[in-house]
Amino acid sequence: MALRNVVKEGDPILRKTCKEVKEVNDHIRMILDDMLETMRDAQGVGIAAPQVGILRRMFIAEPSEDELYFVINPVIKLAEGSQTGNEGCLSVPGLVGTVERPEHVIMECLDRDGNPQTIDVEGFAAVVLSHEYDHLDGILYTDKATEVFEPAADDEEEYEEE
């Protein structure tokens, strides 16, 4: 595994629509492993391929210690309910935004071995998966935020970077 550079807001790659992964192979798994290491090193809870300069429809989400999702070619089948909270992003360092997201998300995709999977999540996990899914279509949380601000120094631990 290797750390990759995280692409920052302003780089045009973050505004592009990603292409489908045609085949889940060792190269794709290596990229996913690198993404996982990069995300954890940056203390994030999610990272999408365009955030490391790769225009493919895949991301990783780790909303809690016992939840880790490798998501390839996701399709949202259900997004219902509503929750509003503060989000950060590894590609938008130093800022936090107030964003409305679905409370419940069902997503179909492939796992890291290319097997079909259905992910059914609620609460914070639904926020993380929705946030990462948006990256695949060139959308940043700042596009949806009602407010974007710098967190107070003593509040920074409160906001998870996605």
Backbone hydrogen bonds in HBPLUS format (Angstrom, degrees):
<---DONOR---> <-ACCEPTOR-->    atom                        ^
c    i                          cat <-CA-CA->   ^        H-A-AA   ^      H-
h    n   atom  resd res      DA  || num        DHA   H-A  angle D-A-AA Bond
n    s   type  num  typ     dist DA aas  dist angle  dist       angle   num
A0007-VAL N   A0051-GLN O   2.67 MM  44  4.99 164.8  1.70 141.9 147.2     1
A0011-ASP N   A0008-LYS O   3.09 MM   3  6.09 160.5  2.13 148.4 152.4     2
A0009-GLU N   A0091-SER O   2.71 MM  82  5.56 147.2  1.82 167.4 156.6     3
A0014-LEU N   A0011-ASP O   3.15 MM   3  6.06 154.9  2.22 127.8 132.0     4
A0015-ARG N   A0012-PRO O   3.01 MM   3  5.43 159.3  2.05 114.0 120.7     5
A0016-LYS N   A0013-ILE O   3.33 MM   3  5.43 169.6  2.34 108.9 110.8     6
A0018-CYS N   A0136-LEU O   2.85 MM 118  5.24 175.3  1.86 154.2 155.3     7
A0019-LYS N   A0055-LEU O   3.10 MM  36  6.09 171.7  2.11 125.0 123.5     8
A0057-ARG N   A0019-LYS O   2.84 MM  38  5.72 140.0  2.00 149.8 148.8     9
A0029-ARG N   A0025-ASN O   2.99 MM   4  6.31 163.5  2.01 155.9 161.0    10
A0030-MET N   A0026-ASP O   2.87 MM   4  6.04 147.8  1.98 144.0 152.7    11
A0031-ILE N   A0027-HIS O   3.03 MM   4  6.36 155.9  2.09 147.0 153.0    12
A0032-LEU N   A0028-ILE O   2.92 MM   4  6.23 161.6  1.95 152.6 157.8    13
A0033-ASP N   A0029-ARG O   2.89 MM   4  6.12 155.9  1.94 145.7 152.2    14
A0034-ASP N   A0030-MET O   2.92 MM   4  6.18 156.8  1.98 148.5 154.8    15
A0035-MET N   A0031-ILE O   2.82 MM   4  6.09 156.0  1.87 151.5 158.7    16
A0036-LEU N   A0032-LEU O   2.90 MM   4  6.15 155.7  1.96 149.5 155.7    17
A0037-GLU N   A0033-ASP O   3.03 MM   4  6.30 163.9  2.05 149.8 153.4    18
A0038-THR N   A0034-ASP O   2.87 MM   4  6.06 159.3  1.91 150.1 156.4    19
A0039-MET N   A0035-MET O   2.81 MM   4  5.96 164.0  1.83 153.0 157.2    20
A0040-ARG N   A0036-LEU O   2.97 MM   4  6.14 170.9  1.98 153.8 156.3    21
A0041-ASP N   A0037-GLU O   2.93 MM   4  5.99 156.6  1.98 145.0 152.1    22
A0042-ALA N   A0038-THR O   3.05 MM   4  6.23 145.9  2.17 143.7 152.3    23
A0044-GLY N   A0039-MET O   2.88 MM   5  5.09 176.4  1.88 150.6 149.5    24
A0043-GLN N   A0040-ARG O   3.01 MM   3  4.81 156.9  2.07 100.7 107.5    25
A0045-VAL N   A0161-GLU O   2.74 MM 116  6.12 146.2  1.85 161.1 172.8    26
A0062-GLU N   A0045-VAL O   2.69 MM  17  4.90 175.2  1.69 146.1 145.2    27
A0047-ILE N   A0060-ILE O   2.95 MM  13  5.44 152.4  2.02 148.7 153.5    28
A0060-ILE N   A0047-ILE O   2.85 MM  13  5.44 160.9  1.89 156.5 162.5    29
A0051-GLN N   A0048-ALA O   2.85 MM   3  5.48 144.0  1.98 119.7 130.6    30
A0049-ALA N   A0058-MET O   2.95 MM   9  5.75 166.7  1.97 166.4 161.9    31
A0052-VAL N   A0049-ALA O   2.94 MM   3  5.50 161.5  1.97 118.3 124.4    32
A0054-ILE N   A0049-ALA O   3.01 MM   5  5.02 163.5  2.04 129.4 126.4    33
A0053-GLY N   A0050-PRO O   3.07 MM   3  4.69 161.4  2.10 101.6 102.2    34
A0058-MET N   A0056-ARG O   2.91 MM   2  5.80 124.5  2.22 112.4  96.2    35
A0073-ASN N   A0057-ARG O   2.68 MM  16  5.06 168.5  1.69 163.0 160.1    36
A0059-PHE N   A0071-VAL O   2.84 MM  12  5.27 151.7  1.92 146.5 155.8    37
A0071-VAL N   A0059-PHE O   2.88 MM  12  5.27 169.9  1.89 173.8 171.0    38
A0061-ALA N   A0069-TYR O   3.01 MM   8  5.12 156.1  2.07 141.2 147.8    39
A0069-TYR N   A0061-ALA O   2.77 MM   8  5.12 165.7  1.79 160.3 164.2    40
A0067-GLU N   A0064-SER O   3.08 MM   3  5.20 168.7  2.10 113.7 115.7    41
A0072-ILE N   A0110-LEU O   2.99 MM  38  4.92 144.7  2.12 148.1 151.1    42
A0110-LEU N   A0072-ILE O   2.84 MM  38  4.92 161.4  1.87 144.9 150.5    43
A0075-VAL N   A0108-GLU O   2.78 MM  33  5.29 142.0  1.92 153.5 164.9    44
A0108-GLU N   A0075-VAL O   2.90 MM  33  5.29 163.2  1.93 155.8 155.9    45
A0077-LYS N   A0106-ILE O   2.80 MM  29  5.49 154.2  1.87 147.8 156.1    46
A0078-LEU N   A0106-ILE O   3.23 MM  28  4.95 152.2  2.31 139.3 136.7    47
A0106-ILE N   A0078-LEU O   2.88 MM  28  4.95 156.6  1.93 139.5 142.5    48
A0080-GLU N   A0104-HIS O   2.94 MM  24  5.31 160.4  1.97 149.6 156.2    49
A0103-GLU N   A0080-GLU O   3.03 MM  23  6.11 130.1  2.29 131.1 144.6    50
A0104-HIS N   A0080-GLU O   3.00 MM  24  5.31 152.8  2.07 161.9 161.6    51
A0083-GLN N   A0101-ARG O   2.80 MM  18  5.44 144.0  1.93 162.0 167.7    52
A0101-ARG N   A0083-GLN O   2.80 MM  18  5.44 166.6  1.81 166.1 169.6    53
A0085-GLY N   A0099-VAL O   3.07 MM  14  5.67 157.9  2.12 150.6 152.7    54
A0099-VAL N   A0085-GLY O   2.84 MM  14  5.67 163.7  1.87 168.4 165.3    55
A0087-GLU N   A0097-GLY O   2.77 MM  10  5.33 155.0  1.83 150.2 157.6    56
A0097-GLY N   A0087-GLU O   2.85 MM  10  5.33 154.6  1.92 147.2 155.8    57
A0162-GLU N   A0088-GLY O   3.13 MM  74  5.86 160.9  2.17 104.0 109.4    58
A0092-VAL N   A0089-CYS O   2.97 MM   3  5.11 158.8  2.01 107.8 114.8    59
A0096-VAL N   A0149-PHE O   2.75 MM  53  5.40 152.1  1.83 157.0 166.7    60
A0149-PHE N   A0096-VAL O   2.72 MM  53  5.40 163.1  1.75 162.5 168.4    61
A0098-THR N   A0147-GLU O   2.87 MM  49  5.38 151.7  1.95 150.4 159.6    62
A0146-THR N   A0098-THR O   2.85 MM  48  5.69 153.9  1.92 163.6 168.1    63
A0123-GLY N   A0103-GLU O   2.92 MM  20  5.30 134.8  2.13 146.9 152.8    64
A0105-VAL N   A0121-VAL O   2.91 MM  16  5.47 165.4  1.93 157.7 161.9    65
A0121-VAL N   A0105-VAL O   2.91 MM  16  5.47 164.2  1.94 164.9 166.9    66
A0107-MET N   A0119-ILE O   2.83 MM  12  5.13 158.7  1.87 148.9 156.2    67
A0119-ILE N   A0107-MET O   2.75 MM  12  5.13 168.4  1.77 158.1 161.5    68
A0109-CYS N   A0117-GLN O   2.99 MM   8  5.52 157.2  2.05 159.1 163.8    69
A0117-GLN N   A0109-CYS O   2.80 MM   8  5.52 152.9  1.87 155.5 154.6    70
A0111-ASP N   A0115-ASN O   2.82 MM   4  5.39 147.4  1.93 141.8 151.4    71
A0114-GLY N   A0111-ASP O   2.94 MM   3  5.22 165.1  1.96 115.3 119.4    72
A0126-ALA N   A0123-GLY O   3.02 MM   3  5.38 123.7  2.35 105.9 119.6    73
A0127-VAL N   A0123-GLY O   3.20 MM   4  6.64 146.8  2.32 145.8 155.5    74
A0127-VAL N   A0124-PHE O   3.05 MM   3  5.01 118.7  2.44  94.7 110.1    75
A0128-VAL N   A0124-PHE O   2.96 MM   4  6.32 163.2  1.99 157.5 160.8    76
A0129-LEU N   A0125-ALA O   2.97 MM   4  6.17 173.5  1.98 155.1 156.6    77
A0130-SER N   A0126-ALA O   3.00 MM   4  5.96 155.7  2.06 139.5 146.8    78
A0131-HIS N   A0127-VAL O   2.87 MM   4  6.00 160.1  1.90 153.2 159.0    79
A0132-GLU N   A0128-VAL O   2.98 MM   4  6.23 167.1  2.00 155.4 158.1    80
A0133-TYR N   A0129-LEU O   2.91 MM   4  5.97 156.1  1.96 143.9 151.3    81
A0134-ASP N   A0130-SER O   3.03 MM   4  6.23 155.2  2.09 146.9 152.4    82
A0135-HIS N   A0132-GLU O   3.09 MM   3  5.25 122.5  2.44  98.4 112.3    83
A0136-LEU N   A0133-TYR O   2.99 MM   3  5.46 137.5  2.18 110.1 121.0    84
A0137-ASP N   A0134-ASP O   2.90 MM   3  5.39 154.9  1.96 115.6 123.7    85
A0139-ILE N   A0134-ASP O   3.07 MM   5  5.02 164.6  2.09 135.3 132.2    86
A0138-GLY N   A0135-HIS O   3.13 MM   3  5.05 164.6  2.16 108.3 108.6    87
A0143-ASP N   A0140-LEU O   2.90 MM   3  5.52 154.2  1.97 117.3 124.9    88
A0144-LYS N   A0141-TYR O   2.98 MM   3  5.36 143.0  2.12 109.3 119.4    89
A0145-ALA N   A0141-TYR O   2.97 MM   4  6.05 127.8  2.26 148.2 163.6    90
A0155-ASP N   A0152-ALA O   2.80 MM   3  5.17 154.5  1.87 116.0 124.8    91
A0158-GLU N   A0155-ASP O   2.85 MM   3  5.49 151.1  1.94 122.1 131.1    92
A0159-TYR N   A0156-GLU O   3.39 MM   3  5.87 152.5  2.47 111.4 116.9    93
